[in-house]
Amino acid sequence: MMTPRAVFDVAVRVIGLLVIIASLLYLVSALILFFNPHFPRAAPAMHYLITGVAGLLFGWFLLRGAPFIVRIAYGRDKDSDATPKA
């Protein structure tokens, strides 16, 4: 049985994976606009590139478990205390 903390951790990681997938699509769009900049109503390729890189960084943070976000939601884990057990 999964604890609510573990379910939240998995949900954060899934959202991180979705953010990375969306960021990769932004990076592909940036490549397309770099090689063919004549789309009439498209934003400049640099906008897609910056959004893609920022999304990759944020998605990577979430995929690693985002311990800061989990700590805010559920507090410090009792098993991760720095005091050694005898």
C-alpha positions as CSV (number, residue, x, y, z in Angstrom):
1,M,0.0,0.0,0.0
2,M,1.4,3.4,-1.0
3,T,1.3,6.3,1.5
4,P,-0.1,9.6,0.4
5,R,3.4,11.0,0.4
6,A,4.5,8.3,-2.1
7,V,1.5,8.9,-4.3
8,F,2.3,12.7,-4.3
9,D,5.9,11.9,-5.1
10,V,4.9,9.8,-8.1
11,A,2.4,12.4,-9.3
12,V,5.2,15.1,-9.2
13,R,7.5,12.8,-11.2
14,V,4.8,12.1,-13.8
15,I,4.1,15.9,-14.2
16,G,7.9,16.3,-14.6
17,L,7.9,13.8,-17.4
18,L,5.0,15.5,-19.2
19,V,6.8,18.9,-18.8
20,I,10.0,17.4,-20.4
21,I,7.9,16.0,-23.3
22,A,6.3,19.3,-23.9
23,S,9.7,21.0,-23.7
24,L,11.1,18.7,-26.4
25,L,8.2,19.7,-28.6
26,Y,9.2,23.4,-28.1
27,L,12.8,22.6,-29.0
28,V,11.7,20.8,-32.2
29,S,9.6,23.8,-33.1
30,A,12.6,26.1,-32.5
31,L,14.7,23.9,-34.8
32,I,12.0,24.1,-37.5
33,L,11.9,27.9,-37.2
34,F,15.7,28.2,-37.3
35,F,15.8,26.3,-40.6
36,N,12.6,27.8,-42.1
37,P,12.0,31.3,-40.5
38,H,9.3,32.2,-43.0
39,F,6.2,31.1,-41.1
40,P,3.9,34.1,-41.3
41,R,2.4,34.1,-37.8
42,A,5.0,32.2,-35.7
43,A,6.8,33.7,-32.8
44,P,10.6,34.1,-33.1
45,A,12.6,30.9,-32.8
46,M,14.4,32.2,-29.7
47,H,11.1,32.3,-27.8
48,Y,10.6,28.6,-28.4
49,L,14.2,27.8,-27.6
50,I,14.1,29.7,-24.2
51,T,10.8,28.1,-23.3
52,G,12.1,24.6,-24.2
53,V,15.3,25.0,-22.2
54,A,13.5,26.4,-19.2
55,G,10.9,23.6,-19.4
56,L,13.6,21.0,-19.6
57,L,15.3,22.3,-16.4
58,F,12.0,22.5,-14.5
59,G,10.9,19.1,-15.7
60,W,14.2,17.6,-14.7
61,F,13.8,19.1,-11.3
62,L,10.3,17.6,-11.0
63,L,11.5,14.2,-12.4
64,R,14.1,14.0,-9.7
65,G,11.3,14.1,-7.1
66,A,11.3,17.8,-6.3
67,P,12.2,17.2,-2.6
68,F,11.5,20.9,-1.8
69,I,7.9,20.7,-3.1
70,V,7.3,17.4,-1.3
71,R,8.7,18.8,1.9
72,I,6.4,21.8,1.7
73,A,3.4,19.5,1.1
74,Y,4.2,16.8,3.7
75,G,6.9,18.1,6.0
76,R,10.2,16.5,6.8
77,D,10.3,12.8,6.4
78,K,10.9,11.0,9.8
79,D,13.3,8.5,8.2
80,S,15.6,11.1,6.7
81,D,16.7,12.7,10.0
82,A,20.5,13.4,10.2
83,T,20.7,11.8,13.7
84,P,22.1,8.3,13.5
85,K,20.1,5.5,15.2
86,A,21.9,3.3,17.7
